[in-house]
């Protein structure tokens, strides 16, 4: 089909106001927060499942790539149209369809922003626990497609743990529903789990039913300082092994602490080799008991331990943690943060060794690496900044990232714990998954035989 004819057909489906073809508008959809780039031919903003189905069916008939997209906050090129074609901007489908709080669940469209859902739930005393750093921007469709998580996954789990069912448009335009509104079901294959984390390569999410939880009555934060990241890692293993389950457990290394304090001197984080932020939530008594237990467990390893005295101080500590993204590049204004090799996950007992290895890699390539992240579930973000105009810096960055990835895999870890595979980490799927990747490719070929759905992603 000629491009002009295709455009006419697409306009008939969504209308002129929901399609973009100008170079300037297309360019806005050519990237996410990663280094991956790809220019679409069309951008469509569907308003209903019916429109999505018609678009995908037309694309399949003409073998045109379709890349679903939420807010574009991804860090691995997952929403970048690396083979051109159609970008499906799902942000217009942003309604809360149903709040069935007696059943502890809500049904939503994929374009709603995560934070907006929690703002709607809060007056009723509920919340959706997954808490990514981009919660003020990311859409729930994108969060589901990447199985995102964030700071509270150590206690509450990842997005996968909260998806009861999905409405999916398959590659031929067929609409299916997976899962059910019950808390558990063993009827057939777990198709919901198959699509969660599939990054739009198997189908387009048009609706989701999600579990929600009651808001905890109380929450407090403890700040523990250590001489180095390895000791901090040992403390985390010791805390979790003692039976304490903090609602969040975050690490900030010396470089990140300095960056945050430079970015906002009023924060005043203690100078240390590393800091662990432990959050405990629940009833007033359980929170008090949990904080005291963590103090006792960490006392032999930490140089100082301080618990937030009130809600204001607690919120200030978390506000400091959320400054990481903005602060990372502040230590050297000539360097820019590049999201490569930044999302490894390792088994808990391997945390001290992995943190030590990151330090060695930093010295080997003379490349500052700022380590932070959700250490309570083994997820470390190794932030690197370079002079993007210096080819030597790019070479060092890519070699350091490769070593970080391969080290994580060698000790039973993963190259991505929450940010997704996309195009950025596709090359490591065979190494990490082995013959499991062959099974993924079989599933991809069965559901999308023409390969139109988000091609060039996940190694499939």
C-alpha positions as CSV (number, residue, x, y, z in Angstrom):
1,X,0.0,0.0,0.0
2,X,1.3,3.5,-0.9
3,X,2.1,5.7,2.0
4,X,-0.6,8.2,1.0
5,X,-3.2,5.5,0.9
6,X,-2.1,4.2,4.2
7,X,-2.3,7.7,5.7
8,X,-5.9,8.0,4.4
9,X,-6.9,4.7,6.0
10,X,-5.4,5.7,9.3
11,X,-7.1,9.1,9.2
12,X,-10.4,7.3,8.7
13,X,-9.8,5.3,11.9
14,X,-8.6,8.0,14.3
15,X,-9.4,11.3,12.5
16,X,-7.0,14.0,11.4
17,X,-6.6,15.4,14.9
18,X,-5.2,12.2,16.3
19,X,-2.5,11.6,13.7
20,X,0.9,13.3,13.3
21,X,3.1,13.2,10.2
22,X,5.2,16.4,10.3
23,X,8.9,15.9,10.8
24,X,8.9,18.1,14.0
25,X,6.2,16.0,15.7
26,X,7.6,12.7,14.6
27,X,11.0,13.7,16.0
28,X,9.4,14.0,19.4
29,X,8.7,10.3,19.3
30,X,12.1,9.2,18.0
31,X,13.6,8.6,21.4
32,X,13.0,7.9,25.1
33,X,15.4,8.7,28.0
34,X,18.0,6.2,26.5
35,X,20.6,6.6,23.8
36,X,18.4,4.6,21.3
37,X,17.0,6.5,18.3
38,X,14.4,5.7,15.6
39,X,12.1,7.9,13.5
40,X,8.5,6.9,13.0
41,X,6.5,7.4,9.8
42,X,3.2,8.1,11.7
43,X,2.2,8.8,15.2
44,X,-1.4,7.9,16.2
45,X,-3.2,8.7,19.4
46,X,-6.1,6.3,19.6
47,X,-9.0,6.9,21.9
48,X,-10.5,3.4,22.2
49,X,-9.7,-0.3,22.0
50,X,-11.7,-0.4,18.8
51,X,-9.4,2.1,17.2
52,X,-6.3,0.3,18.4
53,X,-7.6,-3.0,17.0
54,X,-8.3,-1.4,13.6
55,X,-4.9,0.2,13.5
56,X,-3.0,-2.9,14.4
57,X,-5.0,-5.0,11.9
58,X,-4.3,-2.6,9.1
59,X,-0.6,-2.5,10.1
60,X,-0.4,-6.3,10.2
61,X,-2.0,-6.7,6.7
62,X,0.6,-4.3,5.3
63,X,3.5,-5.5,7.5
64,X,4.1,-2.1,9.1
65,X,5.9,-2.0,12.5
66,X,3.8,-0.8,15.4
67,X,5.5,0.5,18.6
68,X,3.2,1.2,21.6
69,X,4.3,4.2,23.7
70,X,3.2,5.7,27.0
71,X,5.0,8.7,28.4
72,X,8.4,7.9,26.9
73,X,10.2,7.7,30.3
74,X,11.8,4.4,29.5
75,X,15.6,4.0,29.8
76,X,16.3,1.1,27.3
77,X,14.7,2.2,24.0
78,X,11.6,0.1,24.6
79,X,9.2,2.7,23.1
80,X,11.5,3.9,20.3
81,X,10.4,2.9,16.7
82,X,13.8,1.5,15.7
83,X,12.3,0.2,12.4
84,X,10.1,3.1,11.7
85,X,6.4,2.5,11.1
86,X,3.6,3.5,13.5
87,X,4.0,4.8,17.0
88,X,0.8,4.2,19.1
89,X,0.7,7.0,21.7
90,X,-1.6,5.5,24.3
91,X,-1.7,8.5,26.6
92,X,-5.2,9.6,25.4
93,X,-6.7,6.4,26.9
94,X,-6.2,7.6,30.5
95,X,-9.4,6.8,32.3
96,X,-10.1,5.0,35.6
97,X,-12.8,2.7,34.3
98,X,-13.9,1.3,37.7
99,X,-12.9,1.6,41.4
100,X,-14.1,-1.6,42.9
101,X,-12.5,-1.0,46.3
102,X,-14.7,-3.6,48.1
103,X,-12.8,-6.1,46.0
104,X,-9.5,-4.2,46.5
105,X,-9.1,-3.5,42.7
106,X,-9.4,-0.9,40.0
107,X,-9.8,-1.1,36.3
108,X,-7.8,1.4,34.3
109,X,-6.8,2.4,30.7
110,X,-3.1,2.3,30.0
111,X,-2.5,6.0,29.5
112,X,-3.2,7.0,33.1
113,X,-0.1,8.3,35.0
114,X,0.8,6.2,38.0
115,X,0.8,9.1,40.4
116,X,-2.7,10.2,39.2
117,X,-4.1,6.8,40.2
118,X,-2.7,7.0,43.7
119,X,-4.1,10.6,44.0
120,X,-7.5,9.2,43.2
121,X,-7.1,6.3,45.6
122,X,-5.7,8.2,48.6
123,X,-9.0,9.8,49.8
124,X,-10.4,6.2,50.1
125,X,-7.4,4.9,52.1
126,X,-5.9,2.8,49.3
127,X,-2.8,2.9,47.1
128,X,-1.1,1.1,44.2
129,X,2.2,0.0,45.7
130,X,4.7,0.0,42.8
131,X,6.7,3.2,43.1
132,X,9.1,4.0,40.3
133,X,11.2,7.1,40.3
134,X,9.2,8.3,37.3
135,X,5.8,7.9,39.1
136,X,4.9,11.5,38.4
137,X,5.2,10.9,34.6
138,X,5.1,7.3,33.7
139,X,1.9,5.7,32.5
140,X,0.6,2.5,33.9
141,X,0.5,0.8,30.5
142,X,4.2,1.4,30.3
143,X,4.8,0.2,33.8
144,X,2.9,-3.0,33.1
145,X,4.7,-3.6,29.8
146,X,8.1,-3.3,31.5
147,X,7.0,-4.9,34.9
148,X,8.4,-1.8,36.6
149,X,8.7,-1.6,40.4
150,X,10.7,1.0,42.3
151,X,11.5,1.8,45.9
152,X,8.9,-0.3,47.7
153,X,9.3,-3.5,45.8
154,X,11.4,-5.1,48.7
155,X,8.1,-5.5,50.7
156,X,5.3,-5.0,48.1
157,X,6.8,-6.7,45.0
158,X,6.8,-5.6,41.4
159,X,3.9,-4.5,39.1
160,X,3.4,-8.1,38.1
161,X,2.1,-8.9,41.6
162,X,-0.7,-6.4,41.1
163,X,-2.1,-7.2,37.7
164,X,-5.2,-9.4,37.8
165,X,-6.2,-9.2,34.2
166,X,-5.5,-7.4,30.9
167,X,-7.3,-6.5,27.7
168,X,-4.9,-7.0,24.9
169,X,-4.9,-6.3,21.2
170,X,-3.0,-9.0,19.4
171,X,-0.9,-8.6,16.2
172,X,-3.8,-9.4,13.9
173,X,-6.1,-7.0,15.7
174,X,-7.9,-9.6,17.7
175,X,-8.9,-8.4,21.2
176,X,-8.5,-10.9,24.1
177,X,-9.0,-10.7,27.9
178,X,-6.6,-12.4,30.3
179,X,-6.9,-13.3,34.0
180,X,-10.0,-12.6,36.1
181,X,-11.3,-10.3,38.9
182,X,-10.7,-13.1,41.5
183,X,-7.7,-13.0,43.8
184,X,-6.4,-16.3,42.4
185,X,-7.2,-18.5,39.4
186,X,-5.5,-21.5,37.9
187,X,-7.7,-21.7,34.8
188,X,-5.3,-22.3,31.9
189,X,-1.9,-20.8,31.1
190,X,-1.1,-17.6,33.0
191,X,-1.5,-15.3,30.0
192,X,-1.5,-12.2,32.1
193,X,2.0,-13.0,33.3
194,X,3.0,-13.6,29.7
195,X,2.1,-10.1,28.7
196,X,3.3,-8.3,31.8
197,X,6.9,-7.4,31.0
198,X,6.7,-8.3,27.3
199,X,7.4,-4.6,26.3
200,X,4.7,-4.5,23.6
201,X,6.3,-7.3,21.6
202,X,3.3,-9.6,22.0
203,X,0.3,-7.3,22.1
204,X,-0.9,-3.9,23.0
205,X,-2.4,-3.3,26.4
206,X,-5.7,-1.4,26.2
207,X,-7.1,-2.1,29.7
208,X,-5.9,-3.5,33.0
209,X,-7.5,-4.6,36.3
210,X,-5.1,-4.0,39.2
211,X,-5.0,-4.9,42.8
212,X,-4.7,-2.1,45.4
213,X,-3.7,-2.1,49.0
214,X,-4.8,-0.3,52.1
215,X,-2.6,2.6,53.0
216,X,-0.4,1.8,56.0
217,X,-1.3,3.7,59.2
218,X,2.3,4.8,59.9
219,X,5.6,5.1,58.1
220,X,9.1,6.0,59.3
221,X,12.6,6.1,57.8
222,X,16.0,5.3,59.3
223,X,19.3,6.6,57.8
224,X,22.4,4.4,58.4
225,X,25.8,5.5,57.3
226,X,28.7,3.2,56.4
227,X,32.4,3.6,55.6
228,X,32.0,1.9,52.2
229,X,29.3,0.4,50.0
230,X,30.4,-3.2,50.8
231,X,29.6,-2.8,54.5
232,X,26.3,-1.2,53.5
233,X,25.6,-4.3,51.4
234,X,26.5,-6.6,54.3
235,X,24.1,-4.7,56.5
236,X,21.2,-5.1,54.1
237,X,21.8,-8.9,53.9
238,X,21.9,-9.0,57.7
239,X,18.7,-7.0,58.1
240,X,16.7,-9.1,55.6
241,X,18.1,-12.3,57.0
242,X,16.9,-11.4,60.5
243,X,13.3,-11.5,59.4
244,X,12.7,-7.7,59.1
245,X,10.9,-6.7,55.9
246,X,11.4,-2.9,55.4
247,X,8.9,-1.4,53.0
248,X,11.9,0.2,51.2
249,X,15.6,-0.1,51.3
250,X,17.7,2.3,49.3
251,X,21.5,2.8,48.9
252,X,23.3,6.0,48.0
253,X,27.1,5.8,47.6
254,X,29.6,8.6,48.3
255,X,29.4,10.1,44.9
256,X,25.6,10.3,44.9
257,X,25.6,11.8,48.4
258,X,28.0,14.5,47.2
259,X,26.0,15.1,44.1
260,X,22.7,15.5,46.1
261,X,24.3,17.8,48.6
262,X,25.8,19.9,45.8
263,X,22.5,20.1,44.0
264,X,20.6,21.2,47.1
265,X,22.9,22.2,50.1
266,X,19.8,22.3,52.3
267,X,19.4,18.5,52.1
268,X,22.5,18.0,54.3
269,X,22.9,14.2,53.9
270,X,25.7,12.9,56.2
271,X,29.1,12.4,54.5
272,X,29.8,8.7,54.3
273,X,31.1,6.0,52.0
274,X,27.4,4.9,51.6
275,X,24.0,5.5,53.2
276,X,21.2,3.0,53.5
277,X,17.6,4.4,53.8
278,X,15.4,1.9,55.5
279,X,11.7,2.6,55.5
280,X,9.3,0.7,57.7
281,X,5.5,0.9,57.5
282,X,2.5,-0.6,59.2
283,X,0.9,0.2,62.6
284,X,2.5,2.6,65.0
285,X,3.8,-0.2,67.3
286,X,5.1,-2.3,64.4
287,X,6.9,0.6,62.9
288,X,8.6,1.6,66.2
289,X,9.6,-2.1,66.7
290,X,10.9,-2.4,63.2
291,X,13.1,0.7,63.4
292,X,14.6,-0.4,66.7
293,X,15.3,-3.9,65.3
294,X,17.1,-2.4,62.2
295,X,19.2,-0.2,64.5
296,X,20.3,-3.2,66.6
297,X,21.2,-5.3,63.5
298,X,23.1,-2.5,61.8
299,X,24.9,-1.2,64.9
300,X,28.0,-3.3,64.4
301,X,28.5,-2.2,60.8
302,X,27.3,1.4,60.6
303,X,29.2,4.5,61.6
304,X,26.0,6.3,62.5
305,X,22.3,5.6,62.6
306,X,19.5,8.2,62.7
307,X,15.7,7.7,62.5
308,X,13.4,10.4,61.3
309,X,11.9,12.3,64.2
310,X,8.6,13.1,62.5
311,X,6.7,13.1,59.2
312,X,8.4,16.3,58.0
313,X,11.9,14.8,58.4
314,X,10.8,11.6,56.9
315,X,9.5,13.4,53.8
316,X,12.7,15.4,53.5
317,X,14.8,12.2,53.5
318,X,12.6,10.7,50.7
319,X,12.7,14.0,48.8
320,X,16.5,13.8,48.9
321,X,16.4,10.3,47.4
322,X,14.2,11.5,44.6
323,X,16.7,14.2,43.7
324,X,19.1,11.5,42.4
325,X,18.0,11.8,38.8
326,X,18.5,15.6,38.7
327,X,21.6,15.6,40.8
328,X,23.7,12.9,39.1
329,X,25.2,15.3,36.5
330,X,26.0,18.1,38.9
331,X,29.4,17.0,40.1
332,X,30.9,17.8,36.8
333,X,29.0,20.2,34.5
334,X,31.0,19.0,31.5
335,X,29.6,15.5,31.8
336,X,26.2,14.1,31.0
337,X,24.4,11.2,32.5
338,X,24.0,8.3,30.0
339,X,21.7,5.5,30.7
340,X,23.8,2.5,29.9
341,X,24.5,-0.5,32.2
342,X,22.4,1.1,34.9
343,X,19.9,-1.5,36.0
344,X,21.6,-4.7,37.2
345,X,20.1,-7.0,39.8
346,X,22.0,-9.6,41.8
347,X,21.2,-12.2,44.5
348,X,21.2,-10.6,47.9
349,X,24.3,-12.5,49.2
350,X,26.2,-11.2,46.2
351,X,25.5,-7.5,47.0
352,X,28.8,-6.7,48.9
353,X,30.9,-8.4,46.2
354,X,29.0,-6.7,43.3
355,X,29.4,-3.3,45.0
356,X,33.1,-3.9,45.4
357,X,33.4,-5.0,41.7
358,X,31.6,-1.8,40.6
359,X,34.3,0.2,42.4
360,X,37.0,-1.8,40.7
361,X,35.4,-1.2,37.3
362,X,35.2,2.5,38.0
363,X,39.0,2.6,38.7
364,X,39.9,0.3,35.8
365,X,38.3,2.7,33.3
366,X,38.9,5.9,35.2
367,X,35.2,6.5,35.0
368,X,33.2,7.9,37.9
369,X,30.3,5.5,38.8
370,X,27.6,6.6,41.1
371,X,25.8,3.7,42.7
372,X,22.3,3.9,44.1
373,X,19.0,2.0,43.9
374,X,16.7,-0.5,45.5
375,X,19.4,-2.6,47.2
376,X,16.7,-4.4,49.4
377,X,15.8,-6.5,46.4
378,X,19.3,-6.6,44.9
379,X,18.6,-3.9,42.3
380,X,21.5,-1.5,41.8
381,X,21.6,1.5,39.5
382,X,25.2,2.3,38.4
383,X,25.0,5.8,37.1
384,X,27.8,7.0,34.7
385,X,28.4,10.4,33.3
386,X,30.6,11.2,30.3
387,X,31.6,14.0,28.0
388,X,29.2,13.1,25.2
389,X,31.4,14.9,22.6
390,X,34.4,12.7,23.5
391,X,34.6,9.4,21.6
392,X,37.1,8.0,24.2
393,X,34.6,8.6,26.9
394,X,31.9,6.7,24.9
395,X,34.4,3.8,24.5
396,X,35.1,3.7,28.2
397,X,31.4,3.9,29.1
398,X,30.4,1.0,26.8
399,X,33.3,-1.2,28.0
400,X,32.5,-0.5,31.7
401,X,28.8,-1.2,31.1
402,X,29.6,-4.4,29.3
403,X,31.7,-5.5,32.3
404,X,29.0,-4.6,34.8
405,X,26.4,-6.6,32.8
406,X,28.6,-9.6,32.4
407,X,29.7,-9.6,36.0
408,X,26.0,-9.5,37.2
409,X,25.1,-12.4,34.9
410,X,28.1,-14.5,36.1
411,X,26.9,-14.4,39.7
412,X,23.3,-15.3,38.9
413,X,22.1,-11.8,38.4
414,X,20.3,-9.9,35.6
415,X,21.2,-7.1,33.2
416,X,17.8,-5.4,34.0
417,X,15.8,-5.7,37.2
418,X,13.1,-3.1,36.4
419,X,14.0,-0.7,33.5
420,X,13.4,-3.3,30.7
421,X,15.4,-4.9,27.9
422,X,14.3,-2.8,24.9
423,X,17.1,-2.4,22.4
424,X,19.7,-1.3,24.8
425,X,20.2,-4.8,26.5
426,X,18.9,-7.1,23.8
427,X,22.4,-8.4,23.0
428,X,22.7,-10.0,26.5
429,X,19.5,-12.0,26.4
430,X,21.1,-15.1,25.0
431,X,23.9,-15.0,27.6
432,X,21.4,-14.5,30.5
433,X,18.6,-16.7,29.4
434,X,20.3,-19.4,27.3
435,X,17.7,-21.7,25.6
436,X,15.0,-19.8,27.4
437,X,15.5,-17.1,24.7
438,X,14.7,-19.8,22.1
439,X,11.3,-20.3,23.8
440,X,10.7,-16.6,23.9
441,X,11.3,-16.4,20.1
442,X,8.8,-19.3,19.5
443,X,6.2,-17.5,21.5
444,X,6.9,-14.2,19.6
445,X,6.6,-16.0,16.3
446,X,3.4,-17.7,17.3
447,X,1.6,-14.5,18.4
448,X,3.2,-12.1,15.9
449,X,4.3,-14.2,12.9
450,X,4.9,-11.1,10.8
451,X,7.0,-9.4,13.5
452,X,5.2,-6.1,13.5
453,X,4.9,-5.5,17.2
454,X,7.7,-3.4,18.6
455,X,10.4,-5.1,16.5
456,X,14.1,-4.9,17.4
457,X,13.4,-5.3,21.1
458,X,14.2,-8.0,23.8
459,X,16.3,-10.1,21.4
460,X,13.2,-11.6,19.8
